Amino acid sequence: MYRSVTPPREVKIGDAAAFAGTTPRAIRHYHQIGLLPEPGRGGDGRRRYGYDDMIRLLWIRRMSEAGISLDDMRAAFDEARDVEDVLGRLEETLAAQEADIRRQRAAVQRLRVVGSPLGLLSPLVTDRLAHLPSGALRPSDLDTLLVTERIFGPLGAAIQAGVFIILATHPGLRAEADRLDAADAALDDTVDPHDPQVEELAAQHCAHHEAVLQAMEAAGLDVAEEELFETCDAEAGDAEAGGREDARMSVYEAVTKMPYGFSPARTRCMELTARLLHGDLSAGS
């Protein structure tokens, strides 16, 4: 035999929170934003929550589980906004969340396949480096790719990946790159920026860069770069010419965009190298 539901007695905030599956802190917040009217207080000065308060708390809990925002809940209770407007914006929010989840799942899958932090970079980069043997890419190479992708995007990082393919497969070029890196670090030891060795090191960087480009051409990586550009152009529509130029900017120019400074000598060396690479014959001035 069914019996009518008797409204529960008035309870304190802790009991109300436990019944609704929320917390006293959340209930106080609902009071502050006008989502839940603040009830009267008992003889001890504490709030007392009755049947209607419990019902409101249960509806708040269900709407929260559905993803409805607190602002939209307040509007729904006040009947100040068409429910279709609320639901339409909720669907947009959920669609964006689904897209984020798909991207996160794709990143996890790449990490599983690649088996290294390389999988956290864009597919353009991971696909291009997929044929390299395990351990061929140095942690510092990964760091550089991370910086390049942050500054120039996936295409720029994929182009930079071609350089690391050459360094990983040409020991002589890798050894020269290490020597130049050490020489760069030595510039930080109070070398005068106009010391002749700065210009000499810039010329060596330029020569090394040209050697890497020649090796890339011999390996057919320059063709692969054009395929990358064509793929990105097809996906993005009519790409601007400047986009390709940015993607091919040297690592030296990328480094200068990092949010920290270098010594005057090292900065001038990078500037001279970039100018030489662009064919500026006055670079030595």
C-alpha positions as CSV (number, residue, x, y, z in Angstrom):
1,M,0.0,0.0,0.0
2,Y,1.4,3.4,-1.0
3,R,1.6,6.2,1.4
4,S,2.0,9.9,0.7
5,V,5.5,11.3,1.2
6,T,5.8,13.5,4.3
7,P,8.0,16.5,3.9
8,P,11.2,16.0,5.9
9,R,11.9,18.0,9.0
10,E,14.1,21.0,8.9
11,V,17.7,20.1,9.1
12,K,21.1,21.8,9.4
13,I,23.4,22.5,6.5
14,G,25.6,19.5,7.0
15,D,22.6,17.1,6.9
16,A,21.1,18.9,3.9
17,A,24.5,18.6,2.1
18,A,24.7,14.9,2.9
19,F,21.2,14.3,1.7
20,A,21.7,16.1,-1.6
21,G,25.1,14.6,-2.2
22,T,27.0,17.9,-2.1
23,T,29.0,19.9,0.5
24,P,28.2,22.7,2.9
25,R,30.7,24.9,1.1
26,A,28.8,24.4,-2.2
27,I,25.5,25.2,-0.6
28,R,26.9,28.4,0.8
29,H,28.1,29.3,-2.6
30,Y,24.6,28.7,-4.0
31,H,23.3,31.2,-1.5
32,Q,25.9,33.8,-2.5
33,I,25.1,33.6,-6.2
34,G,21.3,33.5,-5.7
35,L,20.9,29.9,-6.9
36,L,19.4,28.8,-3.6
37,P,17.4,31.1,-1.4
38,E,18.9,31.4,2.1
39,P,16.6,29.8,4.6
40,G,15.7,31.1,8.0
41,R,17.7,30.3,11.1
42,G,16.8,28.4,14.2
43,G,17.1,29.5,17.8
44,D,20.8,28.6,17.7
45,G,21.4,31.0,14.8
46,R,22.0,28.2,12.3
47,R,20.3,27.9,9.0
48,R,17.5,25.3,8.8
49,Y,16.7,23.6,5.5
50,G,13.2,22.3,4.7
51,Y,11.5,20.2,2.0
52,D,11.6,22.8,-0.7
53,D,15.3,23.5,-0.1
54,M,16.0,19.8,-0.4
55,I,14.1,19.6,-3.7
56,R,16.0,22.6,-5.1
57,L,19.4,21.0,-4.0
58,L,18.5,17.7,-5.7
59,W,17.6,19.5,-9.0
60,I,20.8,21.5,-8.8
61,R,22.7,18.2,-8.4
62,R,21.0,16.6,-11.4
63,M,21.5,19.7,-13.6
64,S,25.2,19.8,-12.6
65,E,25.6,16.2,-13.6
66,A,24.1,17.1,-17.0
67,G,26.7,19.8,-17.5
68,I,24.5,22.8,-17.0
69,S,26.3,25.8,-15.6
70,L,25.3,27.5,-12.4
71,D,24.4,30.6,-14.3
72,D,22.1,28.7,-16.6
73,M,20.6,26.9,-13.6
74,R,19.7,30.2,-12.0
75,A,18.1,31.4,-15.2
76,A,16.2,28.2,-15.5
77,F,14.8,28.5,-12.0
78,D,13.9,32.1,-12.6
79,E,12.4,31.2,-16.0
80,A,14.2,34.3,-17.3
81,R,15.7,32.5,-20.3
82,D,14.3,30.1,-22.9
83,V,15.4,26.6,-22.1
84,E,16.2,25.9,-25.7
85,D,18.9,28.7,-25.5
86,V,20.4,27.0,-22.4
87,L,20.4,23.6,-24.0
88,G,21.8,24.9,-27.3
89,R,24.8,26.5,-25.5
90,L,25.2,23.3,-23.4
91,E,25.4,21.2,-26.6
92,E,28.1,23.5,-28.0
93,T,30.1,23.2,-24.7
94,L,29.8,19.4,-24.8
95,A,30.8,19.3,-28.5
96,A,34.0,21.2,-27.6
97,Q,34.7,18.9,-24.7
98,E,34.3,15.9,-27.0
99,A,36.7,17.4,-29.5
100,D,39.2,17.9,-26.6
101,I,38.8,14.3,-25.5
102,R,39.4,13.1,-29.1
103,R,42.6,15.1,-29.2
104,Q,43.7,13.7,-25.9
105,R,43.0,10.1,-26.9
106,A,44.9,10.7,-30.2
107,A,47.9,12.0,-28.2
108,V,47.7,8.9,-25.8
109,Q,47.6,6.6,-28.8
110,R,50.6,8.3,-30.4
111,L,52.5,8.0,-27.1
112,R,51.7,4.2,-27.1
113,V,52.9,3.8,-30.7
114,V,56.0,6.0,-30.5
115,G,56.9,5.0,-27.0
116,S,58.6,8.3,-26.1
117,P,57.7,12.0,-25.4
118,L,58.0,12.5,-29.2
119,G,54.4,11.3,-29.3
120,L,53.3,14.5,-27.6
121,L,54.3,16.5,-30.6
122,S,52.1,16.9,-33.7
123,P,51.5,13.9,-36.1
124,L,53.5,15.8,-38.8
125,V,56.6,15.6,-36.6
126,T,56.1,12.1,-35.3
127,D,55.3,10.7,-38.7
128,R,58.4,12.2,-40.2
129,L,60.7,10.8,-37.6
130,A,59.0,7.4,-37.4
131,H,61.7,5.6,-39.4
132,L,64.5,6.7,-37.1
133,P,65.8,3.9,-34.8
134,S,65.2,4.1,-31.1
135,G,67.7,6.4,-29.4
136,A,68.7,8.2,-32.6
137,L,67.0,11.4,-31.5
138,R,68.6,13.1,-28.5
139,P,66.6,14.6,-25.7
140,S,67.9,18.0,-26.7
141,D,66.6,17.4,-30.2
142,L,63.2,16.8,-28.7
143,D,63.4,20.0,-26.7
144,T,64.3,21.9,-29.8
145,L,61.3,20.4,-31.7
146,L,59.1,21.4,-28.8
147,V,60.3,25.0,-29.0
148,T,60.1,25.1,-32.8
149,E,56.5,23.8,-32.8
150,R,55.5,26.3,-30.1
151,I,56.9,29.2,-32.2
152,F,56.3,28.1,-35.8
153,G,53.7,25.5,-35.5
154,P,53.6,21.8,-36.6
155,L,54.9,22.5,-40.1
156,G,57.9,24.4,-38.9
157,A,58.7,21.6,-36.4
158,A,58.4,19.0,-39.2
159,I,60.9,21.0,-41.3
160,Q,63.2,21.1,-38.3
161,A,62.8,17.4,-37.9
162,G,64.4,16.9,-41.3
163,V,67.6,18.5,-39.9
164,F,67.6,16.0,-37.0
165,I,67.2,13.1,-39.4
166,I,70.4,14.2,-41.2
167,L,72.3,14.7,-37.9
168,A,71.2,11.3,-36.7
169,T,72.3,9.6,-39.9
170,H,75.5,11.6,-40.6
171,P,78.0,11.3,-37.7
172,G,80.3,13.9,-39.2
173,L,77.6,16.6,-39.4
174,R,76.5,15.6,-35.9
175,A,80.0,16.0,-34.6
176,E,80.3,19.4,-36.2
177,A,77.0,20.5,-34.7
178,D,78.2,19.5,-31.3
179,R,81.4,21.5,-31.8
180,L,79.5,24.6,-32.9
181,D,77.2,24.2,-29.8
182,A,80.2,24.2,-27.6
183,A,81.7,27.2,-29.3
184,D,78.4,29.0,-28.9
185,A,78.4,28.3,-25.1
186,A,81.9,29.6,-24.9
187,L,80.8,33.0,-26.3
188,D,78.9,33.5,-23.0
189,D,82.3,33.8,-21.2
190,T,82.6,37.6,-21.5
191,V,83.6,37.5,-25.1
192,D,83.4,41.0,-26.8
193,P,80.5,40.9,-29.3
194,H,82.8,42.5,-31.9
195,D,85.6,40.0,-31.4
196,P,86.6,38.5,-34.8
197,Q,85.8,35.0,-33.5
198,V,82.1,35.9,-33.4
199,E,82.0,36.6,-37.1
200,E,84.2,33.5,-37.8
201,L,81.8,31.3,-35.8
202,A,78.8,32.8,-37.6
203,A,80.4,31.8,-40.9
204,Q,81.1,28.3,-39.6
205,H,77.4,28.0,-38.6
206,C,76.4,29.1,-42.1
207,A,78.7,26.6,-43.8
208,H,77.4,23.8,-41.6
209,H,73.8,24.8,-42.4
210,E,74.6,24.6,-46.1
211,A,76.2,21.2,-45.6
212,V,73.1,20.0,-43.8
213,L,70.9,21.3,-46.7
214,Q,73.0,19.5,-49.2
215,A,72.7,16.3,-47.3
216,M,68.9,16.7,-47.0
217,E,68.7,17.2,-50.8
218,A,70.9,14.1,-51.4
219,A,68.6,12.1,-49.1
220,G,65.5,13.4,-50.8
221,L,64.3,15.2,-47.7
222,D,63.8,18.4,-49.7
223,V,61.2,16.6,-51.8
224,A,59.6,15.4,-48.5
225,E,59.4,19.1,-47.4
226,E,57.6,20.1,-50.5
227,E,55.1,17.3,-49.9
228,L,54.6,18.6,-46.3
229,F,53.9,22.1,-47.7
230,E,51.4,20.7,-50.3
231,T,49.6,18.7,-47.6
232,C,49.3,21.7,-45.3
233,D,48.2,23.9,-48.2
234,A,45.5,21.4,-49.1
235,E,44.3,21.3,-45.5
236,A,44.4,25.1,-44.9
237,G,43.4,26.3,-48.3
238,D,45.4,29.0,-50.1
239,A,48.4,29.3,-47.8
240,E,50.2,32.6,-47.6
241,A,53.8,32.7,-48.9
242,G,55.0,34.0,-45.6
243,G,53.9,30.8,-43.9
244,R,56.5,28.8,-45.9
245,E,59.2,31.4,-45.2
246,D,58.5,31.2,-41.5
247,A,58.5,27.4,-41.5
248,R,62.0,27.5,-43.0
249,M,63.5,30.0,-40.5
250,S,66.7,28.7,-39.0
251,V,66.9,27.3,-35.5
252,Y,69.0,30.4,-34.6
253,E,66.0,32.6,-35.3
254,A,63.7,30.3,-33.4
255,V,66.0,30.5,-30.4
256,T,66.0,34.3,-30.4
257,K,62.2,34.2,-29.9
258,M,62.6,32.3,-26.6
259,P,61.6,34.4,-23.5
260,Y,65.1,34.8,-22.2
261,G,68.3,36.6,-23.2
262,F,71.8,35.6,-24.3
263,S,75.1,37.3,-23.9
264,P,75.8,40.1,-26.4
265,A,78.4,38.0,-28.2
266,R,76.1,35.0,-28.6
267,T,73.2,37.2,-29.7
268,R,75.4,38.9,-32.4
269,C,76.6,35.5,-33.6
270,M,73.0,34.3,-34.1
271,E,72.1,37.5,-35.9
272,L,75.1,37.3,-38.2
273,T,74.4,33.7,-38.9
274,A,70.8,34.5,-39.9
275,R,71.9,37.3,-42.1
276,L,74.4,35.1,-43.9
277,L,71.8,32.5,-44.4
278,H,69.5,35.1,-46.0
279,G,72.4,36.2,-48.3
280,D,73.0,39.5,-46.6
281,L,76.5,40.3,-47.8
282,S,76.8,43.2,-45.3
283,A,76.4,40.7,-42.4
284,G,80.0,41.3,-41.3
285,S,79.5,45.0,-40.8
